[in-house]
Amino acid sequence: MFESLKLSDLPTINCGILREPTSTRPIIWLVEQDGVRAVVKDFSANKFFFRNTVGRFLIWREAKIYRKLRNFKGAPAMYGTIDGVAIVIEEIQGTDLGNYKKGWRPPDKFLDSVKELVDDFHGRGIAHCDLKRAPNIILGHDGRPYIIDWGASISDMEFSFYPVNLIYQKCIQDDYKAITKLKLRYTPEAVSPEERDEYCHRSRAERFMRAIRDRLRDFCQKIV
């Protein structure tokens, strides 16, 4: 449906701009074609050098993550890329958890289903790295959880050698801690003593790896 989409088509079929571009961040369009909506992350509005170096690299890298997520039921589908500087992603219909205040009760087994999704993409060699941001988890209109915004995610192949493999392992742990964070906010009675201790306790080595991980994640967030 979006296979033939061109950059020049975006202003015509757009039905909203979700985020304006900055010097280091792409414009994000919401587009619609034949009744189907998609989200487009587009670096074409950025300056020439940034667009054709960092922009192309990030689109290539994110597309590679989505290919590893093919047939993964808890993430948007990738419809394709445009000229190497934009990526077209399925729009997930639902409400992100950032819209729910403390005290809201998720549907039964919802957070268990989130953990199953995390187990699944970890099994594919991917760490999301930014699940603690509640808006990155959506309660779909079908009642199922969906995980979005994979721009800061990393793969085990990229971080396979020492010591950067420790960063990957730290991101894996933090994906699970994000689930504990959700439980503490919405279903605190479901948090086990072991989960609470693991969430709260950080050794000196963990704090060091966390600092490195946070800088890497913050850098990725600033440009995606």
ROZA-724485 format. One record per atom (N, C-alpha, C, O): residue in three letters; x negated, y negated, z. Coordinates in steps of 0.2 Angstrom, whole numbers, plus 2048, in hexadecimal, padded with zeros to 3 digits. Layout:
<pts>
ALAXYZ;...
</pts>
This chain:
<pts>
MET7FC806800;MET800800800;MET7FC7FA800;MET7FD7F57FC;PHE7F67FA804;PHE7F27F4804;PHE7EB7F5801;PHE7E77F1801;GLU7EB7FB7FD;GLU7E57FC7F9;GLU7E27F77F4;GLU7DC7F67F4;SER7E77F47F1;SER7E57EF7EC;SER7E57E87EF;SER7E57E37EB;LEU7E67E77F5;LEU7E67E07F8;LEU7DF7DD7F7;LEU7DA7DF7F8;LYS7E07D67F5;LYS7DA7D27F4;LYS7DA7CC7F9;LYS7DF7CB7FC;LEU7D47CA7FA;LEU7D47C47FF;LEU7D87BE7FD;LEU7DB7BB801;SER7D97BD7F6;SER7DD7B87F4;SER7E57B97F5;SER7E97B47F5;ASP7E67BF7F7;ASP7ED7C17F8;ASP7EF7BF7FF;ASP7F57BE801;LEU7EB7BE804;LEU7EC7BE80B;LEU7F07B780D;LEU7F57B8810;PRO7EF7B280A;PRO7F37AC80C;PRO7FA7AD809;PRO7FF7AA80C;THR7FB7B0804;THR8027B1801;THR8067B6805;THR80C7B5806;ILE8037BB807;ILE8077C180B;ILE8067C0812;ILE8097C4816;ASN8037BB815;ASN8027BB81C;ASN8097B881F;ASN80C7B481D;CYS80A7BB825;CYS8107B9829;CYS80E7B7830;CYS8127B7835;GLY8087B4830;GLY8057B2837;GLY7FE7B2837;GLY7FB7B7835;ILE7FB7AE83A;ILE7F37AE83C;ILE7F37B0843;ILE7F57AC848;LEU7F07B6845;LEU7EF7B884C;LEU7EA7B484F;LEU7EA7B3856;ARG7E47B284C;ARG7DF7AF84E;ARG7DB7AB849;ARG7DA7AE844;GLU7DA7A584A;GLU7D77A0846;GLU7CF7A2846;GLU7CC7A584B;PRO7CC7A1840;PRO7C47A3840;PRO7C079E844;PRO7C2798845;THR7BB7A0846;THR7B679B849;THR7AF79C845;THR7AF7A0840;SER7AA799847;SER7A379A844;SER7A17A1844;SER79D7A3840;THR7A37A5849;THR7A07AC84A;THR7A67B184A;THR7A57B784B;ARG7AC7AF849;ARG7B27B484A;ARG7B67B4844;ARG7B77AE841;PRO7B97B9841;PRO7BD7B983B;PRO7C47B783D;PRO7C67B7842;ILE7C77B5837;ILE7CE7B3838;ILE7D27BA838;ILE7D07BF835;ILE7D77BA83C;ILE7DB7C083C;ILE7E27BF83A;ILE7E67BB83D;TRP7E47C2834;TRP7EB7C1831;TRP7F07C6833;TRP7EE7CC834;LEU7F67C5833;LEU7FB7C9833;LEU7FF7C982C;LEU8017C482B;VAL7FE7CE829;VAL8017CE822;VAL8077D3821;VAL8077D8825;GLU80B7D281C;GLU8107D781B;GLU8117D8813;GLU8117D480F;GLN8117DF811;GLN8127E080A;GLN8177E680A;GLN8167EB80D;ASP81C7E5806;ASP8217EB805;ASP8247ED80C;ASP8267F380D;GLY8257E8810;GLY8287EA817;GLY8247ED81C;GLY8267EE822;VAL81D7ED81A;VAL8187F081F;VAL8137EB821;VAL8117E781D;ARG8127EA828;ARG80E7E582A;ARG8077E882C;ARG8067EE82D;ALA8027E482B;ALA7FB7E682D;ALA7F77E0830;ALA7F97DA82F;VAL7F27E2833;VAL7EE7DD836;VAL7E77DD832;VAL7E47E2831;VAL7E57D7830;VAL7DF7D682C;VAL7DA7D2830;VAL7DB7CC831;LYS7D47D5831;LYS7CE7D1834;LYS7CA7CF82E;LYS7C77D382A;ASP7C97C982D;ASP7C67C6827;ASP7C17C1828;ASP7C27BC82B;PHE7BB7C3826;PHE7B57BF827;PHE7B47BA821;PHE7AF7B6821;SER7B87BA81C;SER7B77B6816;SER7B77AF817;SER7B47AB813;ALA7BA7AC81D;ALA7BA7A581E;ALA7B47A3822;ALA7B379D823;ASN7B07A7824;ASN7AA7A6827;ASN7A47A3822;ASN7A57A481C;LYS79F7A0825;LYS79A79D821;LYS7967A381D;LYS7967A981F;PHE7937A1817;PHE7917A6812;PHE78C7AB816;PHE78D7B1815;PHE7877A9819;PHE7827AD81C;PHE7857B2821;PHE7847B8821;PHE7897AF826;PHE78C7B382B;PHE7907B8828;PHE7907BE82A;ARG7957B6823;ARG7997BA820;ARG7967C081D;ARG7997C681D;ASN7917BF819;ASN78D7C4815;ASN7887C8819;ASN7857CD816;THR7877C781F;THR7827CB823;THR7867CE829;THR7887D4829;VAL7877CA82E;VAL78B7CC834;VAL7927CF833;VAL7947D4835;GLY7957CB82F;GLY79C7CC82D;GLY79D7D3829;GLY7A17D782B;ARG7997D4824;ARG7997DA820;ARG7977E0825;ARG79A7E6824;PHE7927DF829;PHE7907E582D;PHE7957E7832;PHE7967ED833;LEU7997E2835;LEU79E7E383A;LEU7A47E7837;LEU7A77EB83A;ILE7A67E5831;ILE7AB7E882D;ILE7A97EF82C;ILE7AD7F482C;TRP7A37F0829;TRP7A17F7827;TRP7A17FB82E;TRP7A380182D;ARG79E7F8833;ARG79E7FC839;ARG7A57FE83C;ARG7A680483E;GLU7AA7F983C;GLU7B07FA83F;GLU7B47FF83A;GLU7B880483D;ALA7B37FF834;ALA7B680482F;ALA7B480B830;ALA7B7810830;LYS7AD80B832;LYS7AA812834;LYS7AE81583A;LYS7AF81B83A;ILE7AF81183F;ILE7B2813845;ILE7B9815843;ILE7BB81B846;TYR7BD81183F;TYR7C481383D;TYR7C481A839;TYR7C881E83A;ARG7BF81B835;ARG7BE821832;ARG7BD827837;ARG7C082D836;LYS7BA82683C;LYS7B982B841;LYS7BF82C845;LYS7C0832848;LEU7C4827845;LEU7CA828848;LEU7D082A844;LEU7D682A846;ARG7CE82C83E;ARG7D382F839;ARG7D783483C;ARG7D583983F;ASN7DE83483B;ASN7E383883E;ASN7E3838846;ASN7E683C849;PHE7E0833849;PHE7E1832850;PHE7E782E851;PHE7E882984F;LYS7EC831855;LYS7F282E855;LYS7F382885A;LYS7F882585A;GLY7EE82785E;GLY7EE821862;GLY7EB81B860;GLY7EA817865;ALA7E981A85A;ALA7E6814857;ALA7E9812851;ALA7EC81684D;PRO7E980C84F;PRO7EB80A848;PRO7E880D843;PRO7E280F843;ALA7EB80E83D;ALA7E8811837;ALA7E480B834;ALA7E6805834;MET7DF80D830;MET7DB80882C;MET7DE809825;MET7DE80E822;TYR7E0803822;TYR7E380481B;TYR7DD803816;TYR7DE804810;GLY7D8800818;GLY7D27FF814;GLY7CE7F8816;GLY7D07F581A;THR7C97F7811;THR7C67F1812;THR7C67ED80C;THR7C87EF806;ILE7C57E680C;ILE7C57E2806;ILE7BE7DE805;ILE7BC7DA809;ASP7BB7E0800;ASP7B57DD7FD;ASP7B07DD803;ASP7AB7D9803;GLY7B07E2807;GLY7AB7E380C;GLY7AB7DE812;GLY7A77DE817;VAL7B07D9812;VAL7B07D3817;VAL7B67D381B;VAL7B77CF81F;ALA7BB7D8819;ALA7C17D881D;ALA7C47DF81E;ALA7C27E381A;ILE7C77E0823;ILE7CA7E7825;ILE7D17E7826;ILE7D37E2829;VAL7D57EB823;VAL7DC7EB824;VAL7DF7F1828;VAL7DD7F7827;ILE7E27EF82E;ILE7E47F4833;ILE7EB7F4834;ILE7EF7EF833;GLU7EE7FA835;GLU7F57FA837;GLU7F77F683D;GLU7F47F6842;GLU7FD7F383C;GLU8007EF842;GLU8037F4846;GLU8087F8844;ILE8027F584D;ILE8057F9851;ILE80B7F5854;ILE80A7F0857;GLN8117F8854;GLN8177F5856;GLN8187F785E;GLN8187FC860;GLY8187F2862;GLY8187F3869;GLY8167ED86D;GLY8167E786B;THR8157EE874;THR8137E9878;THR80D7EB87C;THR80C7F087F;ASP8087E687C;ASP8027E887F;ASP8027E7887;ASP8067E3889;LEU7FE7EB88A;LEU7FF7EB891;LEU7FD7E4895;LEU7FF7E389B;GLY7FA7E0891;GLY7F87D9894;GLY7FF7D5895;GLY7FF7D0899;ASN8047D7892;ASN80B7D4893;ASN80E7D6899;ASN8137D389B;TYR80C7DB89D;TYR8107DE8A2;TYR80C7DC8A9;TYR8067DD8A9;LYS8107D98AD;LYS80D7D78B4;LYS80C7DD8B9;LYS80F7E28B8;LYS8087DC8BE;LYS8077E08C3;LYS80E7E28C6;LYS8127DE8C8;GLY80F7E98C7;GLY8167EB8CA;GLY81A7EE8C4;GLY81F7F28C6;TRP8187ED8BE;TRP81C7F08B8;TRP81A7F88B9;TRP8157FA8BA;ARG81F7FC8B7;ARG81E8038B7;ARG81E8068B0;ARG8238058AC;PRO8188098AE;PRO81880B8A7;PRO81C8128A7;PRO81E8158AC;PRO81E8148A1;PRO82281A8A0;PRO81F8208A3;PRO8188208A4;ASP8228258A5;ASP81F82B8A8;ASP81A82E8A3;ASP81B82E89D;LYS8158308A6;LYS80F8338A2;LYS80C82E89E;LYS80783089A;PHE80D82889D;PHE80A823899;PHE80382389A;PHE7FF824895;LEU8018228A0;LEU7F98218A1;LEU7F68288A0;LEU7F082889F;ASP7F982D8A1;ASP7F68348A0;ASP7F5834898;ASP7F0837896;SER7FA832894;SER7F983288D;SER7F382D88B;SER7F082F886;VAL7F282888E;VAL7EC82488D;VAL7E682788E;VAL7E182788A;LYS7E682B894;LYS7E082F895;LYS7DF834890;LYS7D983588E;GLU7E483788D;GLU7E383C888;GLU7E0839882;GLU7DC83C87E;LEU7E2833880;LEU7E082F87A;LEU7D882E87B;LEU7D482F877;VAL7D682C881;VAL7CF82B883;VAL7CB831882;VAL7C683187F;ASP7CE837885;ASP7CA83D884;ASP7C983F87D;ASP7C484187B;ASP7CE83D879;ASP7CE83F872;ASP7C983B86E;ASP7C583E86B;PHE7C983486F;PHE7C483086B;PHE7BD83186E;PHE7B883186A;HIS7BC833874;HIS7B6835877;HIS7B383B873;HIS7AD83C872;GLY7B8840872;GLY7B684686F;GLY7B4845868;GLY7B0849865;ARG7B683F865;ARG7B483D85E;ARG7AD83985E;ARG7AB837859;GLY7AA839864;GLY7A4835865;GLY7A582D865;GLY7A082A862;ILE7AA82B867;ILE7AB824867;ILE7AD82186E;ILE7B1824872;ALA7AA81C870;ALA7AC818877;ALA7AF811875;ALA7AC80E871;HIS7B5810877;HIS7B880A876;HIS7B5804878;HIS7B47FF875;CYS7B280487F;CYS7AE7FE882;CYS7B27F8884;CYS7B07F4887;ASP7B97F8882;ASP7BC7F2884;ASP7C47F4887;ASP7C87F0886;LEU7C57F988A;LEU7CB7FB88C;LEU7CE7F8892;LEU7D47F8893;LYS7C97F5896;LYS7CB7F189C;LYS7CF7EB89A;LYS7D27E889F;ARG7CF7E9894;ARG7D47E4892;ARG7DA7E7890;ARG7DB7EA88B;ALA7DF7E5894;ALA7E67E8894;ALA7E97E788D;ALA7ED7EB88A;PRO7E87E1889;PRO7EB7E0883;PRO7E97E587E;PRO7EC7E6878;ASN7E37E987F;ASN7E17EE87A;ASN7E57F587B;ASN7E37F9877;ILE7E97F587F;ILE7EE7FB880;ILE7F57F987F;ILE7F77F4882;ILE7F87FC87A;ILE7FF7FA878;ILE80480087A;ILE802806879;LEU8097FE87D;LEU80F80387E;LEU813802878;LEU8177FD877;GLY813807873;GLY81680786D;GLY81E80786E;GLY820809873;HIS821805869;HIS828805869;HIS82B80C869;HIS83180D86B;ASP826811867;ASP828818868;ASP82781B86F;ASP828821870;GLY824817873;GLY82381987A;GLY81C81C87B;GLY81A81E881;ARG81881C876;ARG81181F876;ARG80C819877;ARG80D814875;PRO80681B87A;PRO80181687A;PRO7FD816874;PRO7FC81B870;TYR7FA810872;TYR7F680F86D;TYR7F080A86F;TYR7F1806873;ILE7EA80C86C;ILE7E480886E;ILE7E2804868;ILE7E1807863;ILE7E17FE869;ILE7DF7F9863;ILE7D87F6865;ILE7D57F786A;ASP7D67F2860;ASP7D07EE860;ASP7CA7F2861;ASP7C77F2867;TRP7C87F585C;TRP7C27FA85C;TRP7BC7F685A;TRP7B77FA859;GLY7BC7F0859;GLY7B67EC857;GLY7B07ED85B;GLY7AA7EC859;ALA7B17ED862;ALA7AB7EE866;ALA7A97F5868;ALA7A57F686C;SER7AD7FA865;SER7AB801867;SER7A5803864;SER7A280085F;ILE7A2808867;ILE79C80B865;ILE79C813864;ILE7A1816867;SER798816860;SER79881D85F;SER792820862;SER78D81D863;ASP792826863;ASP78D82A866;ASP78782A862;ASP78182B864;MET78882A85B;MET78382B856;MET77F824856;MET778824855;GLU78281F857;GLU77E818858;GLU77A81885E;GLU77581485E;PHE77C81B863;PHE77981A86A;PHE77782186C;PHE778823872;SER773825868;SER77182C869;SER76B82D86C;SER76983286F;PHE76682786D;PHE76082886F;PHE75F824876;PHE76281F877;TYR75A82787A;TYR759823880;TYR75581D87F;TYR75181C87B;PRO757817883;PRO75B817888;PRO762815886;PRO76781488B;VAL764813880;VAL76A81087E;VAL77081587F;VAL77681487F;ASN76E81C87F;ASN773821880;ASN776820887;ASN77C822888;LEU77381D88C;LEU77581B892;LEU77B816892;LEU780816896;ILE77A81188D;ILE77F80C88C;ILE78681088A;ILE78B80E88C;TYR785815885;TYR78B818882;TYR78E81C888;TYR79481C889;GLN78A81F88C;GLN78D823892;GLN79181E897;GLN79682089A;LYS78E818898;LYS79181489C;LYS798811899;LYS79D81089D;CYS798810893;CYS79E80E88F;CYS7A3814890;CYS7A9812891;ILE7A181A88F;ILE7A6820890;ILE7A981F897;ILE7AF820898;GLN7A581E89C;GLN7A781E8A3;GLN7AC8188A4;GLN7B18198A7;ASP7AA8128A1;ASP7AF80D8A2;ASP7B580D89E;ASP7BA80A8A0;ASP7B6811899;ASP7BC813896;ASP7C181689B;ASP7C781589B;TYR7BE81B89E;TYR7C281E8A4;TYR7C481A8A9;TYR7C981A8AC;LYS7BF8168AB;LYS7C08118B1;LYS7C680C8AF;LYS7C98098B3;ALA7C680B8A8;ALA7CC8068A6;ALA7D38098A8;ALA7D78068A9;ILE7D38108A7;ILE7D98138A9;ILE7DB8138B0;ILE7E08128B2;THR7D58138B4;THR7D68138BC;THR7D980B8BD;THR7DD80A8C1;LYS7D68078B9;LYS7D88008BA;LYS7DF7FF8B9;LYS7E37FB8BD;LEU7E28028B4;LEU7E98028B2;LEU7ED8058B7;LEU7F28028B9;LYS7EB80B8BA;LYS7EE80E8BF;LYS7EF8098C6;LYS7F48098C9;LEU7E98068C7;LEU7E98028CD;LEU7EE7FC8CD;LEU7F07FA8D1;ARG7EF7FA8C6;ARG7F37F48C5;ARG7FA7F68C5;ARG7FF7F38C8;TYR7FC7FC8C2;TYR8037FE8C1;TYR8058048C5;TYR80B8048C6;THR8018088C6;THR80380E8CA;THR7FE8108CF;THR7FB8158CF;PRO7FD80C8D4;PRO7F780D8D9;PRO7F88138DD;PRO7F38168DF;GLU7FE8168DE;GLU7FF81C8E1;GLU7FC8228DD;GLU7FB8278E0;ALA7FB8218D7;ALA7F88278D3;ALA7F18278D3;ALA7EE82C8D0;VAL7ED8228D6;VAL7E68228D6;VAL7E38268DB;VAL7E58268E1;SER7DF82B8DA;SER7DC8308DF;SER7D782C8E2;SER7D48278E0;PRO7D582F8E8;PRO7CF82C8EC;PRO7C982C8E8;PRO7C58278E8;GLU7C88318E4;GLU7C28328E0;GLU7C282D8DA;GLU7BC82A8D9;GLU7C782C8D7;GLU7C88278D2;GLU7C68208D5;GLU7C381C8D2;ARG7C981E8DB;ARG7C88188DE;ARG7C18178E0;ARG7BE8118DE;ASP7BE81C8E3;ASP7B781B8E4;ASP7B281A8DE;ASP7AE8168DE;GLU7B481E8D9;GLU7B081D8D3;GLU7B08178D0;GLU7AC8148CD;TYR7B78148D0;TYR7B880E8CD;TYR7B48088D1;TYR7B28038CE;CYS7B48098D7;CYS7B28038DB;CYS7AA8048DC;CYS7A77FE8DD;HIS7A780A8DC;HIS7A080A8DE;HIS79C80A8D8;HIS79D80D8D3;ARG7968068D8;ARG7928058D3;ARG78B8058D6;ARG7898018DA;SER78780A8D4;SER78080A8D6;SER77C8058D3;SER77E8018CE;ARG7758048D5;ARG7717FF8D2;ARG7708008CB;ARG7707FC8C6;ALA76F8078C9;ALA76E8088C2;ALA7748078BE;ALA7748058B8;GLU77A8088C1;GLU7808078BD;GLU7818008BC;GLU7837FD8B7;ARG77F7FC8C1;ARG7807F48C0;ARG77B7F28BB;ARG77D7ED8B7;PHE7757F58BA;PHE7717F38B5;PHE7737F48AE;PHE7737F08AA;MET7767FB8AD;MET7797FD8A7;MET77F7F98A5;MET7807F789F;ARG7837F78AA;ARG7897F38A9;ARG7877EC8A6;ARG78A7EA8A2;ALA7827E98A9;ALA7807E38A7;ALA77E7E389F;ALA7807DE89C;ILE77A7E889D;ILE7787E9896;ILE77E7EA892;ILE77F7E788D;ARG7837EF895;ARG7897F0891;ARG78D7EA890;ARG7907E988A;ASP78E7E6895;ASP7927E0895;ASP78F7DB890;ASP7937D888C;ARG7897DA890;ARG7867D588B;ARG7877D8884;ARG7897D487F;LEU7867DE883;LEU7877E187C;LEU78F7E087A;LEU7907DE874;ARG7937E287F;ARG79A7E187D;ARG79C7DA87C;ARG7A07D8877;ASP79A7D5880;ASP79B7CE87F;ASP7997CC879;ASP79D7C8876;PHE7937CE877;PHE7917CC870;PHE7957CE86B;PHE7977CA866;CYS7987D586B;CYS79C7D7866;CYS7A37D3866;CYS7A57D2861;GLN7A57D286C;GLN7AC7CE86C;GLN7AB7C7869;GLN7B07C5866;LYS7A67C486A;LYS7A57BD867;LYS7A57BD860;LYS7A67B885D;ILE7A37C385C;ILE7A37C3855;ILE7A87C7852;ILE7A87C784C;VAL7AC7CB856;VAL7B27CE852;VAL7B87CC855;VAL7BE7CE852;
</pts>
